[in-house]
Amino acid sequence: MLKDLIVEEIHAIRLKIEAECDGDFAKITARAMKIQEQYKDRVFSDPVAWAKEHTQPVIPLPTI
């Protein structure tokens, strides 16, 4: 099986966070919620609404 460096990095970060929170799921969740609040301008729950707000309408090409 091939090594995926990105997946390995994500696993290492997960283990670090788990160790920092003593494996306590409530602490891990609280930490995640705090970070989500800190970066709330980057978090969105409705990707369709975001796309409608941030994309240009498609202009159809004229037919010949």
C-alpha positions as CSV (number, residue, x, y, z in Angstrom):
1,M,0.0,0.0,0.0
2,L,1.3,3.5,-0.9
3,K,2.0,6.0,1.8
4,D,-0.1,9.1,1.7
5,L,1.9,11.9,3.4
6,I,-1.2,14.1,3.9
7,V,-3.2,11.3,5.6
8,E,-0.1,10.5,7.8
9,E,0.1,14.2,8.8
10,I,-3.6,14.4,9.6
11,H,-3.3,11.2,11.8
12,A,-0.3,12.7,13.6
13,I,-2.2,15.9,14.3
14,R,-5.2,14.0,15.5
15,L,-3.0,12.0,17.9
16,K,-1.4,15.3,19.2
17,I,-4.8,16.9,19.8
18,E,-6.0,13.7,21.5
19,A,-2.9,13.7,23.8
20,E,-3.4,17.4,24.6
21,C,-7.0,16.7,25.6
22,D,-6.1,13.5,27.6
23,G,-8.2,11.5,25.2
24,D,-11.3,13.1,26.7
25,F,-13.9,13.5,23.9
26,A,-15.7,16.4,25.7
27,K,-12.4,18.3,25.8
28,I,-11.7,17.5,22.1
29,T,-15.2,18.7,21.2
30,A,-14.8,21.9,23.3
31,R,-11.5,22.6,21.6
32,A,-13.0,22.2,18.2
33,M,-16.0,24.4,19.0
34,K,-13.6,27.1,20.3
35,I,-11.6,27.0,17.1
36,Q,-14.7,27.0,15.0
37,E,-15.9,30.2,16.8
38,Q,-12.5,31.8,16.3
39,Y,-12.7,31.2,12.6
40,K,-16.5,31.5,12.1
41,D,-15.9,33.8,9.1
42,R,-14.4,30.8,7.3
43,V,-17.0,28.2,8.3
44,F,-20.3,27.8,6.5
45,S,-23.0,25.3,6.8
46,D,-24.9,25.8,3.5
47,P,-22.5,25.4,0.5
48,V,-25.3,26.0,-2.0
49,A,-26.2,29.4,-0.5
50,W,-22.4,30.2,-0.4
51,A,-22.0,29.3,-4.0
52,K,-25.0,31.4,-5.1
53,E,-23.6,34.4,-3.2
54,H,-20.0,34.0,-4.5
55,T,-20.3,33.0,-8.1
56,Q,-21.2,34.8,-11.3
57,P,-24.2,33.8,-13.3
58,V,-23.5,31.7,-16.3
59,I,-24.1,33.7,-19.5
60,P,-25.2,31.4,-22.4
61,L,-23.2,31.6,-25.6
62,P,-25.1,32.8,-28.6
63,T,-26.3,30.1,-31.0
64,I,-25.2,30.3,-34.7
